[in-house]
């Protein structure tokens, strides 16, 4: 086999039509062998002799896509100094664009012997681990263009590739649970009718099924255990794992883009699947442990701000380069539109404290590709000072955990400050306005993959995670949930009706709030996980979306569709700037852009805001006082709305406020299972009274 010197960049395996260039970084290795794997399990080993800035490289003419390979790294093994080289371990390429096979958790994939962690393990891991794959980078994108939906028009839909599609009755059985299933017309039609503009996919980077979960007969279903930051997860491919997963993923993106739906990836750059010091040696640990991981004072161990055993070393230029290369690759080559960063506070930890001006954020800010993508932070981790909601740089949006908690508390009947709810409803200016950000910085959500589903939120007071085999100790114990009078399944019609109303309350509140709404898959028709609020290891019917066929589920779906489209039709619900609380110049009336009233129709006083037991109010949104211009600089004019919230446990009488419009029409009443047909809602006038059912909300509309 011919071996040419090749190039040190790009890192990874790069096929050019005639052969493949291989390049891998290690500062601490003495030498590195590239091992080409044959179908019979044998290897062809080629030493990478060319070195530039600690990158070993070679070009091999004739090596084609589909070829499996790995690296064997020779160097010091001294865990006390953070050195863990072992040439007996066949290592994955950190830059591999595809990975093949599975890890069977044989003892050979570990750097030590079971029962004797001080003894080095020289068993060959090659037959028992995953392998890197050379891919064909060429793909016919045709006329594909990113939708580039403005944030204020965005409706996010968090989804799991397998969970969303595994039981869909209109998708062929052979492709369910795969990228191809997400591209199926039946699935895309559902998303389009629902009105979502972006699908936020739970991890699709190649991840690993943990040894512990395998032994328990469970699976790493969520996928927050990445081992390949450039490779689409192979088991979500219906066509194969020798590079076909790349083509299938691209086809999925192309199909979603054609429907105007953006693709956002949930990415896990804070740690890897190699775990703590007792984890397997799969890639980074054997290549250059000290360059990739954040060491503890005793360098045998790792700092862990993620709860997974390790944290990537964010002050390492090689780690930062890998993350930025990965992000650019997914945008430029895979055409994704944005990223949601898991435990993003860890990415800001250059040393110990969370620093929003850390190197990572500096790099993102100046990168001409990544800075233009949608960037969403999960603004917390498990380390000291890790809760950072409201503290990310201006380029970023954030999952707003305070929004989730406040809205849950309101509707479950907690005595909570109405001022807090008012802030969350109007875009959380207390969190985002002081650093120049806008309402779109707030990703509003009530539920997500982590925690109860929407239906379970109103059906359970306690978590029920027994199926996870951790004695129900795992998962959050303080869920801010309320079972409406019965725990779990019930045939009590009054309880079921209240639960249905509560789900409508949450969905309506979400869609009426300023900011960017995010819906968790299946919540639009009330899916359940039977009270399991930590279903990370349940790859089965418990987590797969059970698609509805009529009944209450279909009614909730219709209601959700109506609320999303109400939001999309009316810019007053998706303002690009915060409310001023005063009249806006250039309007033909002197009304403020927002006003707050008691149920009696009187303007709220300071005392009203401070009343701890108050759970009800009316909000006026002035469609004629939207301060931001349209794209051509013109004035945006919309209808005006009154939002009537009754989170009290008893029906309440509301008075339509005077002086803010005479004629109004009912367009939303969560006491009813579906929205009234357009133009058919009850008509009321200023000064009229309306009785709101306990725990319900109404929306009144006044034409511009």
N, C-alpha and C positions, 0 to 999 in steps of 0.2 A: 504494500500500500504506500502510495506517495504521501509524503508529509511536507508541506510548504510552511514557511514561517508564519503566514497569516498576519492578522491585525489585532491590537489589544482592545479595540472598540468597534462595534458594540459588544458588550459582554453577553455571554450566553452562546447559543448555537444559531448561526445566521446562514441560511441557505440562499444562494444567489442564482440558482438555475444550473450551475455546473458542479458545485461542491458546497461544502459547509465550513465556515470559520468558527472555531471554538475559542472562547476566552473566559478565564475565571480568575477572580481575585483571591489572593491570600498573602498577607504580609508575613505570617509566621511559619509558613510551610518551607520545608527543605526542598522538596520536589513534589510534582503532581503528575499523575498518570490519567490520561483520558482513556476510558474503557468503553469500546464499542461492543455491544451485546448481540450475540447471535441467537437465532431461534432455539438452538439446542441448549442454551444456557452458558455456552462458552464465551470467553472474552478475547478481544484483541486490544492489548494495552499499548498506548503510545505516550511516551513521556513528552510533556510540554516543556520544551527547552528554552523557547523564546520568552523573555520577561521584560516588561515595560511597566515601571511604577507598580510593582508587585502584581501585575496581571500576566499570567501565563497564557500563551496562545499558540495556535497552529491552524493551518488551513488544509483540509483533506479533500482533494478532488474526488468526485464520484460519490461522496456520501449524500444520500437522498433523504427526502422527507419520510418519516415513519421509522427512521433508525433510532433505536434505543441506545442510551449511553449513560455514563456516570463518571465520577471522579474518585480516584484513590489518592489520598493525601498523606505524604510522609513528612514527619516532623516530630517535635518533642511532645511527650505525654507526661504532664506534671500538673494534675488538677489543682494542687496548692498554689500554683502560679497562674492558674486559668488556662493552661495548655492541655488540649484534649485531642490531639491528632492520633489517628489510628488507621493505618492503610488497609486493615482488614474490613473496614466499613466502606461499602460502595455508596458514595454521596450523591444526592440530587444536586443538580445545577440550580443555584438561586435564581438564575435568569431563564430557566427552562420555560418555553412557551406552551408546553404540554407535558403531562406526566401519565405514565401507564402503570397498571397493576395496583396492588394493594400491599399493605404491611400486615404480615401475619403474626407479628409480635413474638417471633422466636427470640430466644435469648441472645442470638447473634446480632440483633439490631441495637443492642446496648453496648456501651463501652466498658462495662464491668460485669462480673458474674452475679447472678441472683444469689442473695444470701451472703455475699462477700463483696460489697461495693468498693472495697479498697483494692481488689484484684482486677487488673486489666484483662479485658476479654478480647482475644484474638480470633474469634470465630468469624468466618466470612458471612457478611450480611446480604450479599448479592441475591441469593435465591429467595430472600424473605422480605425484601423491601420494594418500594416503588422505583421506577426508572424514568429518567428524563427522555424526551422525544424530540427529534428534529422535526420541525413543521414546515409546511408549504405556506409562505406568507402571502401568496397571491390570491386575490379574491375580487370578483366582479361586483363592485359596489354600485354600479350603474349610476343612477341620478340621486343616490342617497345624500340627504342633507340633514344636519341636526335641526330639530324643530325650534330650538332656542326660545322656548316659551318664557315670557317674562315671569319673574318670581311672583308678582302680584296676581298673575293669572294662573299660577300653578296650583294643582291639587295633587298631592302625593298619595301613592297607594303602595304601602309596604307589603311585599309578597315574598313567598318562598317558592323557588322554581318547582320543586316536587310537590310541596303541600298544596299549592294552588291548582295544579293540573292533574294530580294522580287519580282523582275520582270523577273528573269531568266527563259526563256521559256522551258528549258529542265529539270528543277527541279520540282518535283511534287508540286502542289499547297499547299497541306496540310503541307509541311515542309518548304516552302519558308520563309525567314526571320529568320531562326533559326540556331542553331549550326549544326543540322543535314544537313541543306542546304549547309553549308560550307564544310561538309564532302562528299557531293555528287560528284560522278565521273565527272560530266560535269563541275562543278566549279573547281575541282582540275586539270582537264585536261587543262582548260584555264590558270591557274596559271603556270602549268608546261610548256606549250607551250610558254607562255610569257617569261619565263626564270627567274622569281623571285624566291628567295631562302627563303624568310621569309615574313610572313604576320603579319603586326602590327595592331592588332585589337583595334579600339577605345573602350572606357570603357565597360568592361563586368562584373566588380564588380557590385553587386546589387545597383541600383541607384533609385532615387525618381523623380517622375514627380511633378514639383513645383506647389504649390497652385496657384500662379499668372498665370502660363501658362495654368493650367486647366481652370481657369475662362475665359481666352482668347480663349479657344478652341484650344490651341496649346499643344505641348508636349516637354518634355526634350529629344530630339532625340539623341543628341550627348552622353549624359550620364555622363557628368562631375559633378555629384551630388551624390556621393557615400554615402551609409548608411551601407553597408556590405562589409568589406574588404576581407572576406573569401568566399563569396557566389557568384556563377555565376548568372548573371541577369536572373530572372525567365521567363520574357516574351520572351526571345530568345530560349526557350525550346519548342519543338513540342510535348513533352510527358508528361508534368505536372510540378507542382511546389512543390511537396512534397518530394523533393530529386532527382526526375528524371532528373532535370536540371544538376546535378553533373555528372551522368552517361553519359548523352548526350554530355556534354562538353568534357569529357575524350575520348569518341568515336571520336569526331571531331579531337582532338589532335593526336590521334593514326592514323587516316586516313591521316592527313597532313604529319605526320612524315614518314609514309610509302611511300609518294611521295617525300621525301627529303626536305620538306618545314618546316621551323621552325615557331613557334608560339610565338609572342611577344605581351605582353599586355600593353596597355596605362593605367597607374594606377594613381589614384588621392589621394595621401596620404597627401595633403596639407590642406584639409578642409573636412567637412562633409555636408550632406544634411540638417542638423538642422539649418543652416543659422545664422542670427544675433540674438540679444536678443529678437526679436519678432518672431522668428521661432518656429517650433513645438518641442515638447519634445518626441523624438522617441527612444533614446538610450543613447548616451554618456552624454547628458545634464542632464538627470535624474539619471544616475548612479554615476557620479562624475564630475560635471561641471568643477571644478577648476583643476582637474588633467588632463583633456583632451584638454582644450582650452586655447589659449593665451589670458589672460585678458588685458583689457585696464586699465589705471590708475583708472578710475571709474569702479569697478568690475562688474557693471551691464552690461557692454558692452564688446566687443571683439576687439582685434587687427585684422585687416583684410588686408593682403597683397595679397589676391587672388581675390578680387572683388566679393566674394560670401557671405560675412557676418561674416565668422569666419576663424581662422587659428588654426590648431592643435599645441599643445604646444610641440615643438621639444626638449625642455630640460627636459621634463618629462620622467623618466625611463619607465613608464608604456606605454606611447605613443610609445616610441622607441621599446619597447618589442613587442607591438602589430604589428607595421609595419614590424619588422624583422620576427616575427612569420608568418605573412601573406605572405611575400615574399618567405620564405622557404616552406610554405605549397603549394604555386602555382608551385614551382619547383619540390618538392619531390612527392607530391600527385597528382597534376594535369599535371605534366610533361611539363610545359611551358618552353620556352628557354630563355626568357629575358623580360625586362620591359622598357617602355618609361615613364619617370616620368613627369607628368604634373606640370607646374610651379615649377620646381625643386629647384629654388632659395629659395623658402619658406622652403624647407626641411633643408636648411643650416642656417636658422635663429634661432640660439640658444637664442639670446637675441634680438638685433635689426639689427645689420649689418649681411650681408651675409658672412658667414665664411666657406670656403671650408674645414676646418679642424674640422667642427662641429662633435658632437657625432654621428650623423647619418652616416656620411661618414666614420668615424672611425669604426663603427660597420659593415658596408658593406665591408670595406677593409679586415677585419679579419675573416669574416664569410666564412667557408669552402664551403658552398652551394651557397649563393647569389653572392659571389665574382666571381664565375665561370660562371654566367649567363651574357647575353648581357645586359649592363646597359646604357641606353640612356637618356640624360637629355634634357628637354625643359629648356634652361638655362636662364630663366627670370621669374619674377613675377611682380606684380603691386606696390610693396613697394619701398621705397627709396633705391637706389643702386641695383635695382633688375635685371638690364641687365648684365648678367654674361657670355656672350659668350666668350669661350676661357679660362675660369677661374675654370673649374671643375677639380677634381683630375685625375691623370693619368689613373686610372682604367676605367674612364668613356668616352663615346662618347657623342657628343652634336648635336642637331639640329642646323645647322649653318645658322642663320638668315642673316648674312652678305653675305653668298653665294647667298641666295635667292634674296636679294636686288640688289646685283651687277649684277647678270645675267639678272634680269628683266630690270634694267636700260640700260644695253648694248643693248639688242634687241629692246627696245622701242625707242632707239635713243637719250637717254640722253647723254650730254657731261660729261662723267665720265672718271676717270683716267684708262688708260689701265693697269697700274701697279696693280691696285686693282683687275681687272679682271684676270690678270695673276696669282696673288696669289690665288684667289679662284679656278681657273682652275687646279692649281697644288697642291691642298690639304690644303691651308691656313696655311702655315708654320709660318706666322706671329702670328697666334693665338695659335698654338699647339706645335711648335718645342721647345720653350724655357723651357717647363716643362717635356721634354722627351717623349712627345706623338708623334704619327706617323700620316700619312695622314688619317688613318682609324678613327681618333678621330672626323673627320668632317662628319656628316650626311648631305649630300648635297640634297637640295630639291628646287624646283621652286614653287610648290603648295602643300598644305596639306588640311585637313578638314576645317581649319580656314582660310577663305578668298575665293577668286575666284577659280573656277576650271580652268584648263589649257585653255579650250576653252573660258571661260568667261574672262580670263586674256587678251586675244587678241580680245575681242568683246565688252568690256565696258570700258569707261573712269570713270564712276561713279558707285557706289553701288546702288542696287535697292532692298532694304530690306523692302518694304512696307508691305509685307505679315507677317512680324513679329509684326505688330501693335505697333511700337515704333516711328512712324513718320519718318522713315528712318534715325533716329539719331544713331542707334546702328551699330556696325561693324566699321572696319577701313575705314577711308576716304582717306588715302594716300596709294593707292594700287600699285603704280608703274606699272599700266596697260596702255594699248593703244588699242583703238578699231579698228585700221587700217582704219579709215575713215568714219565709220558709227556706231552709238550707237545701240547695240543689233542686233536683227534680220534684215537681209537684203537679197535682191536678186541680189545685185551688184556682178557680177562674179569676177571682179578685187579685190574687198574687200574680198570675200570668198577665193580666191586663196591666197591672202597675209596672211589671218588668218591661213589657213592650213599650209603655209610655216613657219609662226612664231611658230606654235605648234611643227613642226618638228625641228625647230632651238632649242627650249627649250629642247626637249627630247634628241636630239643629243648632245647638250652641257652637259647635265646632265650625260649622259653615257660616255662621253669622259673625264670627270673631275676626278682627283684623289680624293679618299675618298670613302664614301659609298653612293650610290645613293638611293633615296627614291621616289617612284612614288605614287601618290594618286589614289585610285581606280576610274576606269572609264576614267581617263585622257588618257589612252592608245588608246581610240577610241573617245575621244572628247565629254564627257558628259557635260551637261550644267545645271546650277541652275538659269538660266534666270537673271543673274546679282546679285543674292543674295549672299553676301560675309560673311554672319553670320547666316547660316541656322541651328543653334543649336536647333531650336524649330519647324522645319518643317519635320514631319514624314509622308511624302506623296510623290507623284510622282515627286515633285520638287527635292528631294534629293535621291530618289531611282535610282539606275543605270538602265538606259534604254538600254538594250543590243542591239547591232547593227545587221543589216541584210544586209550586202553589202554596196556599195557606198563609200563615203569619209571616213566614220567611219572605214570600213574594211581596207581601204588603210592606215589610220593612225595606226591601230592595227598592220598591217604587218610591217610598218616602225619601230614601237616601238619594236616589237619582234626582228627585224634585228639588231637594235642598242644594245639591251641588249645582244644578242648573240655575236655581235662583241666584246663587252667588255669582255664577259666571255671567248672568245677564245684567247684573247691577254693580257698577263700580263703587257704589257707596259702601259695599261690604268688603272691598279689597283695595282700600286706599293705599297710595304709595307714600303718603306722609302722615304723621301723627295728627290727631285732632288738635285744634287750637283752643277750643272752649270759648270762642268769641265769634262775632260776625266776620265774614270773609269779604274783603273788598272785591268790587266788581259784580256783586250779586244784586238782584232786584228786591231783596228783603233784608231786614236787619236781624234775622234770627241767627243764633249761634250755630256752628256746624254740628254740635252735639249738645244735648241737654238731658238732665236726669230728673226723674220724678218719682215721688212715692206712689203706691197704688192708688191713693186718693187723687192723683193728678196735680199735686203741689210740687214745686221745685224742691229738690233735696237740700236740706240744710246740713251744716257740719254735724249736728247732733244725729240726724238721720243716718249719716255715713258711719257714725261711731256706735250705733245701736247694735250690740253683739248678736241679739236674737233675730234681727231683721234678715229675711231671706227673699224679699220680693222688691222689685222696682220696675220702672218703665224707662226706656232709653229712646230718645229721639235722634235719628240720623238724618241730617239735612242734605238731600241730594243736590240742592242748589248751592251748596257751600263747600264743594270739593276744591281744595286749593291747588292741587297739582294740575298741570295742563296735559292735553293729549299729545300724541307724537308730533303733531304739527304745530304745537303751541296754542291750540285752541282750548276753550273752556269745556270742561266735562260737566254735563248736567245729567242728573239722574232723578228718579222718583225719590221721595222721602219715605221713611219707615219709622214705625213705633215698635219697639221690642218689649213685650210684656213678660216678665219672668215671675213665676210663682213657685218657688222651691219650698214653700210652707207645706205642712202636713194636712192642711185644711183648705177647702175652696176659699178664694178671696175675691172680693168685688174690686174691680179696677175702673177708674174713671179716665176717659180719654182726655188728655190735657187740652186746655183751651189756648188759643193764640199760636198754635203751631200747625194749623190746617183744619179746615172744616170737615171735609169729606174723606173718609177712610174705608178701605175694604180689607177684610180678613183674607190673608194668603197662607198663613201657617197656623195650625192649632194642633199641638202634639197630643191633645186629648183624643184626637181622631186618628185612626190607623193610617189614613192616606191624606194627602194634601187636597184641598178643594180644587176642582177644575178651574182653569184660568178664567177669571171674570165672574165666577159663581159664588165667591165668598160673601159672608154677611157684610152689609154696609152699615157703618156707624158714623156718628158726627161728634164733634168736640162737645164734651160734657156728658156724653152717653156713658152708661155703665155696662161693663162686661164682667161676667163671672168666669173666673179661671179655675178649672179643676185643680185639686191639690197636685203639686209637683207637675206642672205643665207650663208651657210658654205659648204665646201667640205672637204673630207678626202682622201688623197692619200696614197697608201700602197707600200712599197718596201720590197720584200722578204728578209729574213735574209741571 
